[in-house]
Amino acid sequence: MVEASLAQARAAIQEVQRNNETSYDPDYVPTGAFYRDANAFHRSYLEMEKQFKIYIYEDGEPPLYHYSTSLGILGIEGILIHQIEISKFRTRDPRKAHVYFIPISGQSIAGYAYEIGNRAWSPLQNIIRDYVRLISTKYPYWNRTLGYDHFILGCHDWTPTISGGVKYLFENSIRVLCNANTSEGFKPSIDVSLPEIYLPDGTMDGLIGGPPPSERSILVFYAGGVHGYIREVLMEKWKDKDPDVQVHEYLPQGMSYYGMFRKSKYCICPSGWEVASPRMVEALYMGCVPVLLKDHYAKPFDDVLDWSTFAVDVQVNEISDLKKILMAIPHEQYLEMQKIGILVRRHFEVNFPPKRYDVFHMILHSIWLRRINIQLHDTHES
């Protein structure tokens, strides 16, 4: 029955694509060239709202399971785990589920189970290995698909490596990760890129909005610690070199970090030791066009959003030409990118409780898309 409902949803989406139909929605109808296929996305989203069911394994006690802190730079992990557990998409009947959530927290494992000085990954991987062994012996759902319809969610840098403790979890399951690094096994067709979002006070208060482009006097801005080779190159080429390119390791006294976001046309969002950074979302929140300096990064919601319409990709070997690249963008194109960024930021906003089309629902839609695009059968029948 679950597979039949997904087949019906696929057919409905394909029909919209063939006929270029627009669906009625009292709240929002996605339009604009920044959607890869606005009508298909909308129909898919509506089908998700109507059908999608998530079963959450109840085994395991906090803090390693069912819990992660909702504060700090990795707080989006805890926020989403909590919102999934109390959402209308949750079903208590596993027979009705389209996907099964393994409620393990990489951030909690790193905080509570990691022994300082122990460089071995196996003790951390054993935690998730034991959990999968438990659910695979207690319930039939993992074994019948070898994890294809299961997912985990984590924003900690170590979550991808921890997930490697279970072969089929790493290879088959949907991993919702901030550290969406394709050179480290992240698979965009199966895994989901989770935007790293920092809420200083636990809410979006004071984060949304900024002045119009005419009041942004700085070409491009960055401030942050120097960790990772990309930031090292950025500092070497641009730190204190040009007033138009405001690149700082430490903010000068009296300079506001978010104030600089709001004074700048473009904001640099480089990788650190890992690919994720909250600057990308902060830029969208405050009306600054993101400049992505990231190798091997799978962008969030890239199957729905055309990032080239509201962000600039700069390769590491182009860092020395950063100013030239940005100055070469026509003013009209910059204005359009800035305008589009303001339109798409609704998909990156965190709401309490969640609102339609916000980051919570977009993450669920990304999981829904990956589930709807595979047809499962019992592995015993293969």
C-alpha positions as CSV (number, residue, x, y, z in Angstrom):
1,M,0.0,0.0,0.0
2,V,2.9,2.4,0.8
3,E,4.5,1.7,-2.5
4,A,1.2,2.2,-4.3
5,S,0.7,5.6,-2.7
6,L,4.2,6.6,-3.8
7,A,3.5,5.4,-7.3
8,Q,0.3,7.6,-7.4
9,A,2.4,10.6,-6.2
10,R,5.0,10.0,-8.9
11,A,2.3,9.9,-11.5
12,A,0.7,13.1,-10.2
13,I,4.1,14.9,-10.4
14,Q,4.8,13.6,-13.8
15,E,1.4,14.8,-15.1
16,V,2.1,18.3,-13.8
17,Q,5.5,18.3,-15.6
18,R,3.9,17.1,-18.9
19,N,1.1,19.7,-18.8
20,N,2.9,22.5,-17.0
21,E,0.0,22.8,-14.6
22,T,-0.1,25.1,-11.6
23,S,-1.7,23.7,-8.4
24,Y,-3.9,25.8,-6.1
25,D,-2.5,26.7,-2.7
26,P,-4.0,29.2,-0.3
27,D,-0.6,30.0,1.2
28,Y,2.0,30.0,-1.5
29,V,2.5,29.1,-5.1
30,P,6.2,28.8,-6.0
31,T,7.1,30.8,-9.1
32,G,10.3,32.1,-10.7
33,A,13.3,31.0,-12.6
34,F,15.1,30.2,-9.4
35,Y,13.0,27.0,-9.1
36,R,14.3,24.3,-11.4
37,D,10.6,23.2,-12.0
38,A,8.3,25.3,-9.8
39,N,5.1,23.3,-10.8
40,A,6.7,19.9,-10.2
41,F,8.1,21.1,-6.8
42,H,4.7,22.4,-5.8
43,R,2.9,19.3,-6.7
44,S,5.5,17.2,-4.9
45,Y,5.3,19.3,-1.8
46,L,1.5,19.0,-1.7
47,E,1.7,15.3,-2.1
48,M,4.2,15.2,0.7
49,E,1.9,17.1,3.0
50,K,-1.0,14.8,2.1
51,Q,0.8,11.4,2.4
52,F,4.2,11.4,4.0
53,K,4.6,9.4,7.1
54,I,7.6,8.9,9.3
55,Y,8.1,6.2,11.9
56,I,10.5,6.9,14.7
57,Y,12.2,4.1,16.6
58,E,11.4,4.7,20.3
59,D,14.3,2.6,21.5
60,G,17.2,4.4,23.1
61,E,17.4,7.0,25.9
62,P,18.7,10.6,25.8
63,P,21.1,12.1,25.5
64,L,22.5,9.9,22.7
65,Y,19.1,9.3,21.2
66,H,16.0,11.4,20.7
67,Y,17.9,14.5,21.9
68,S,20.5,17.0,20.8
69,T,21.1,20.6,21.9
70,S,19.1,23.2,20.0
71,L,21.6,26.0,20.8
72,G,24.9,26.9,19.2
73,I,26.3,26.6,15.7
74,L,25.1,23.0,15.4
75,G,21.7,23.7,17.0
76,I,19.7,23.0,13.9
77,E,20.3,19.3,14.6
78,G,18.5,19.4,17.9
79,I,15.7,21.6,16.6
80,L,14.9,19.3,13.7
81,I,15.1,16.1,15.8
82,H,12.6,17.7,18.2
83,Q,10.3,19.0,15.4
84,I,10.2,15.7,13.6
85,E,9.3,13.8,16.8
86,I,6.3,16.1,17.5
87,S,5.2,16.7,13.9
88,K,2.0,15.6,12.1
89,F,4.2,13.5,9.8
90,R,5.0,11.1,12.6
91,T,3.1,7.8,12.6
92,R,2.9,5.3,15.4
93,D,2.1,2.5,13.0
94,P,5.3,1.4,11.3
95,R,3.2,-0.4,8.6
96,K,2.1,3.0,7.3
97,A,5.5,4.6,7.2
98,H,7.4,5.7,4.1
99,V,10.6,6.2,6.0
100,Y,12.0,5.2,9.4
101,F,14.0,7.7,11.5
102,I,17.0,6.4,13.5
103,P,17.0,9.0,16.3
104,I,20.7,9.1,17.0
105,S,22.6,12.4,17.6
106,G,26.1,12.8,16.3
107,Q,26.5,15.9,18.4
108,S,25.5,14.1,21.6
109,I,27.8,11.2,20.7
110,A,30.7,13.7,20.3
111,G,29.8,15.5,23.5
112,Y,29.0,12.6,25.8
113,A,30.8,9.5,24.4
114,Y,34.0,10.9,23.0
115,E,37.1,10.3,25.1
116,I,39.6,13.2,24.7
117,G,42.8,11.9,23.2
118,N,41.3,8.7,21.8
119,R,41.7,9.0,18.1
120,A,39.9,5.8,17.3
121,W,36.5,6.0,15.6
122,S,35.4,2.6,16.5
123,P,34.0,3.4,20.0
124,L,31.8,6.1,18.5
125,Q,30.8,3.9,15.5
126,N,30.0,1.1,17.9
127,I,27.1,3.2,19.3
128,I,25.3,3.4,16.0
129,R,26.3,-0.2,15.1
130,D,24.7,-1.5,18.3
131,Y,21.6,0.5,17.7
132,V,21.1,-0.8,14.1
133,R,21.8,-4.3,15.4
134,L,19.0,-3.8,18.0
135,I,16.4,-2.5,15.6
136,S,17.3,-5.1,13.0
137,T,16.7,-7.9,15.4
138,K,13.6,-6.4,17.1
139,Y,11.8,-5.1,14.0
140,P,11.5,-6.3,10.4
141,Y,11.8,-3.0,8.7
142,W,15.6,-2.6,8.4
143,N,16.3,-6.1,7.1
144,R,13.6,-6.0,4.4
145,T,15.3,-3.1,2.5
146,L,18.8,-3.1,4.0
147,G,18.2,0.5,5.2
148,Y,17.1,2.1,2.0
149,D,14.0,3.6,3.6
150,H,15.8,4.7,6.8
151,F,17.4,8.0,7.6
152,I,19.6,9.7,10.2
153,L,20.0,13.5,10.8
154,G,23.1,15.2,12.1
155,C,25.0,18.5,11.9
156,H,28.2,17.6,13.7
157,D,31.2,17.2,11.5
158,W,31.7,13.7,12.7
159,T,28.3,12.3,11.8
160,P,29.3,11.1,8.3
161,T,32.3,9.1,9.8
162,I,30.2,7.8,12.6
163,S,27.6,6.6,10.1
164,G,30.4,4.6,8.4
165,G,30.2,2.2,11.3
166,V,27.3,0.5,9.5
167,K,28.0,-0.4,5.9
168,Y,24.4,-0.3,4.7
169,L,23.6,2.9,6.6
170,F,26.5,4.6,4.9
171,E,25.8,3.2,1.5
172,N,22.0,2.9,1.3
173,S,20.3,5.0,3.9
174,I,19.3,8.7,3.6
175,R,21.8,10.7,5.6
176,V,20.7,14.3,6.4
177,L,24.0,16.0,6.9
178,C,25.4,19.5,7.4
179,N,28.8,18.1,6.3
180,A,27.6,17.4,2.8
181,N,31.1,16.7,1.3
182,T,30.9,14.7,-1.9
183,S,34.6,13.8,-1.6
184,E,33.9,12.0,1.7
185,G,31.0,9.8,0.6
186,F,28.1,12.2,0.5
187,K,25.8,11.1,-2.3
188,P,23.5,13.9,-3.5
189,S,21.0,11.5,-5.1
190,I,20.5,9.6,-1.8
191,D,21.7,11.9,1.0
192,V,20.3,15.3,2.0
193,S,22.3,18.5,2.5
194,L,21.2,20.2,5.7
195,P,22.0,23.9,5.9
196,E,24.0,24.8,9.0
197,I,22.0,27.5,10.8
198,Y,23.1,29.5,13.9
199,L,20.4,31.1,16.0
200,P,22.3,33.2,18.6
201,D,19.3,33.5,20.9
202,G,17.5,30.3,19.8
203,T,15.2,32.2,17.5
204,M,15.4,34.2,14.3
205,D,14.8,37.5,16.2
206,G,17.0,40.2,14.7
207,L,18.4,38.0,12.0
208,I,16.0,38.7,9.1
209,G,16.2,41.8,6.9
210,G,18.7,44.4,5.8
211,P,18.9,47.6,3.8
212,P,18.3,47.9,0.1
213,P,21.3,47.5,-2.3
214,S,21.6,51.3,-2.7
215,E,22.7,51.4,1.0
216,R,25.3,48.7,0.8
217,S,28.7,50.4,0.4
218,I,31.0,47.4,0.8
219,L,31.7,45.1,-2.1
220,V,32.4,41.9,-0.2
221,F,32.8,40.9,3.5
222,Y,34.2,38.0,5.5
223,A,35.3,37.6,9.1
224,G,36.2,34.3,10.8
225,G,38.8,32.0,12.2
226,V,41.5,30.6,9.9
227,H,41.0,26.9,9.8
228,G,41.3,24.9,6.7
229,Y,43.3,25.6,3.6
230,I,40.6,27.7,1.8
231,R,40.5,30.3,4.6
232,E,44.3,30.3,4.7
233,V,44.4,31.2,1.0
234,L,41.7,33.8,1.5
235,M,43.6,35.5,4.2
236,E,46.9,35.4,2.3
237,K,45.4,37.0,-0.7
238,W,43.0,39.5,0.7
239,K,43.4,40.3,4.4
240,D,44.0,44.0,4.8
241,K,44.7,44.3,1.1
242,D,41.7,46.3,-0.3
243,P,39.0,48.4,1.4
244,D,36.4,47.0,-1.1
245,V,37.3,43.4,0.0
246,Q,36.7,43.4,3.8
247,V,38.4,40.2,4.9
248,H,39.2,39.9,8.6
249,E,40.3,37.1,10.9
250,Y,39.2,39.2,13.9
251,L,36.7,42.0,13.6
252,P,38.2,45.5,14.3
253,Q,37.0,47.1,17.5
254,G,33.6,48.7,17.1
255,M,32.7,46.7,13.9
256,S,29.5,44.7,14.1
257,Y,29.5,41.2,12.5
258,Y,25.9,41.3,11.4
259,G,26.2,45.0,10.7
260,M,28.8,44.2,8.1
261,F,26.6,41.6,6.5
262,R,24.0,44.4,6.1
263,K,26.5,46.9,4.6
264,S,27.9,44.5,2.1
265,K,26.7,43.5,-1.4
266,Y,28.4,40.1,-1.3
267,C,29.3,37.9,1.7
268,I,32.0,35.2,1.5
269,C,31.0,31.8,2.8
270,P,34.1,29.6,2.8
271,S,34.6,26.1,4.0
272,G,36.6,25.6,7.2
273,W,37.9,22.2,8.2
274,E,34.6,20.9,6.8
275,V,32.3,22.3,4.1
276,A,29.4,23.6,6.2
277,S,29.1,27.1,7.5
278,P,26.2,29.2,8.9
279,R,27.4,32.2,6.8
280,M,25.5,31.0,3.8
281,V,22.2,31.2,5.5
282,E,23.1,34.4,7.4
283,A,23.8,36.1,4.1
284,L,20.4,35.1,2.8
285,Y,18.7,36.2,6.0
286,M,20.3,39.7,5.8
287,G,20.0,40.3,2.0
288,C,23.7,39.8,1.2
289,V,24.5,37.6,-1.9
290,P,26.4,34.5,-0.8
291,V,29.8,33.9,-2.4
292,L,30.5,30.2,-1.9
293,L,34.1,29.2,-1.6
294,K,33.7,25.5,-1.1
295,D,35.1,22.4,-2.8
296,H,33.0,19.2,-3.1
297,Y,29.9,20.8,-1.4
298,A,26.4,19.6,-2.2
299,K,24.1,22.7,-1.8
300,P,20.9,22.3,0.2
301,F,17.7,21.9,-1.8
302,D,19.7,21.9,-5.0
303,D,17.2,19.6,-6.7
304,V,14.6,22.3,-6.2
305,L,16.5,25.6,-6.2
306,D,18.8,26.9,-8.9
307,W,21.6,28.4,-6.7
308,S,23.3,30.2,-9.7
309,T,20.4,32.7,-9.6
310,F,21.1,33.9,-6.1
311,A,24.6,32.9,-5.1
312,V,28.1,33.1,-6.7
313,D,30.4,30.1,-6.8
314,V,34.2,30.9,-6.7
315,Q,36.7,28.2,-7.1
316,V,39.7,28.0,-4.8
317,N,42.1,28.7,-7.7
318,E,40.1,31.9,-8.4
319,I,40.5,33.5,-4.9
320,S,43.1,35.9,-6.1
321,D,40.6,37.1,-8.8
322,L,37.8,37.5,-6.3
323,K,37.3,41.2,-6.7
324,K,37.6,41.0,-10.5
325,I,35.0,38.2,-10.6
326,L,32.5,40.2,-8.5
327,M,33.1,43.5,-10.2
328,A,32.4,41.8,-13.6
329,I,28.9,40.9,-12.5
330,P,26.6,43.5,-14.1
331,H,24.8,45.7,-11.6
332,E,21.4,44.6,-12.9
333,Q,22.4,40.9,-12.3
334,Y,23.5,41.7,-8.8
335,L,20.2,43.4,-8.1
336,E,18.3,40.4,-9.4
337,M,20.4,38.0,-7.3
338,Q,19.8,40.0,-4.2
339,K,16.1,40.2,-4.9
340,I,15.9,36.4,-5.4
341,G,17.9,35.7,-2.2
342,I,15.2,37.6,-0.3
343,L,12.5,35.5,-2.0
344,V,14.1,32.1,-1.4
345,R,15.2,32.7,2.2
346,R,11.7,31.6,3.4
347,H,13.0,28.0,2.6
348,F,15.8,28.5,5.1
349,E,13.9,30.1,8.0
350,V,13.5,28.2,11.3
351,N,10.1,28.7,12.9
352,F,8.6,27.6,16.2
353,P,6.3,25.9,15.4
354,P,7.3,25.1,11.8
355,K,5.5,26.9,8.9
356,R,4.8,25.6,5.5
357,Y,7.8,25.8,3.1
358,D,10.3,26.7,5.8
359,V,13.6,24.8,6.4
360,F,11.8,22.0,8.4
361,H,9.4,21.3,5.6
362,M,12.1,21.6,2.9
363,I,14.3,19.1,4.7
364,L,11.3,16.7,4.9
365,H,10.6,17.4,1.3
366,S,14.2,16.5,0.4
367,I,13.8,13.2,2.2
368,W,10.4,12.6,0.5
369,L,12.0,13.2,-2.9
370,R,14.6,10.6,-2.3
371,R,12.1,8.1,-1.0
372,I,9.7,8.7,-3.8
373,N,12.4,8.2,-6.4
374,I,13.2,4.6,-5.3
375,Q,10.9,1.6,-5.5
376,L,11.6,-0.9,-2.8
377,H,11.0,-4.6,-2.5
378,D,11.9,-7.1,0.2
379,T,15.6,-8.0,-0.1
380,H,14.5,-11.6,0.5
381,E,12.7,-11.5,-2.8
382,S,15.6,-10.1,-4.8
